[in-house]
Amino acid sequence: MKTPRTARESPDFSRGECQLSIVLDTEALLVFYLGEPGADKVQQLVERIQKGENAGYLNIVNLTEFSYILQRRDPELAKEKEQNLRAFGLEIVPVTDDELWRVASSIKAAHPLSLADSFAAATAKIKRAKLVTGKDEEYKSVGVPLIRLAT
């Protein structure tokens, strides 16, 4: 039987828990749900999360951003997509300890990122995960490994 991970622990790759640990930023979610170029790559990653092959994380700040963008189009759609994300097995990462917000604050102070993007990058740093993003060039100097959906 697997030992449950705490919210701050990344998967143990040496035990074969999963092959890849990823954090989705808001742009990646919008690409996926709006069927934009790169949606197929996000779909593959999400399917691997569902199968337990990837560990997937989404910061609560990015979920908030994603939700309000969709709510402007259709509140019911926003609710449905949020439930879908949880059903996919993404771990929603709350801001419950000082480490996450401090890392996000340091990133925001040093780089031209939005607050939500700063939390996505901080989550990737803390979880030792790759950050899945679209065209955001601002992430280049942050020091987290990226999976780009568009060039």
Rosetta blueprint (number, residue, H / E / L):
1 M L
2 K L
3 T L
4 P L
5 R L
6 T L
7 A L
8 R L
9 E L
10 S L
11 P L
12 D L
13 F H
14 S H
15 R H
16 G L
17 E L
18 C L
19 Q L
20 L E
21 S E
22 I E
23 V E
24 L E
25 D L
26 T H
27 E H
28 A H
29 L H
30 L H
31 V H
32 F H
33 Y H
34 L H
35 G L
36 E L
37 P L
38 G L
39 A H
40 D H
41 K H
42 V H
43 Q H
44 Q H
45 L H
46 V H
47 E H
48 R H
49 I H
50 Q H
51 K L
52 G L
53 E L
54 N E
55 A E
56 G E
57 Y E
58 L E
59 N E
60 I H
61 V H
62 N H
63 L H
64 T H
65 E H
66 F H
67 S H
68 Y H
69 I H
70 L H
71 Q H
72 R H
73 R H
74 D L
75 P H
76 E H
77 L H
78 A H
79 K H
80 E H
81 K H
82 E H
83 Q H
84 N H
85 L H
86 R H
87 A H
88 F L
89 G L
90 L L
91 E E
92 I E
93 V E
94 P L
95 V L
96 T L
97 D L
98 D H
99 E H
100 L H
101 W H
102 R H
103 V H
104 A H
105 S H
106 S H
107 I H
108 K H
109 A H
110 A H
111 H L
112 P L
113 L L
114 S L
115 L H
116 A H
117 D H
118 S H
119 F H
120 A H
121 A H
122 A H
123 T H
124 A H
125 K H
126 I H
127 K H
128 R L
129 A L
130 K E
131 L E
132 V E
133 T E
134 G L
135 K L
136 D L
137 E H
138 E H
139 Y H
140 K H
141 S H
142 V L
143 G L
144 V L
145 P L
146 L E
147 I E
148 R E
149 L L
150 A L
151 T L
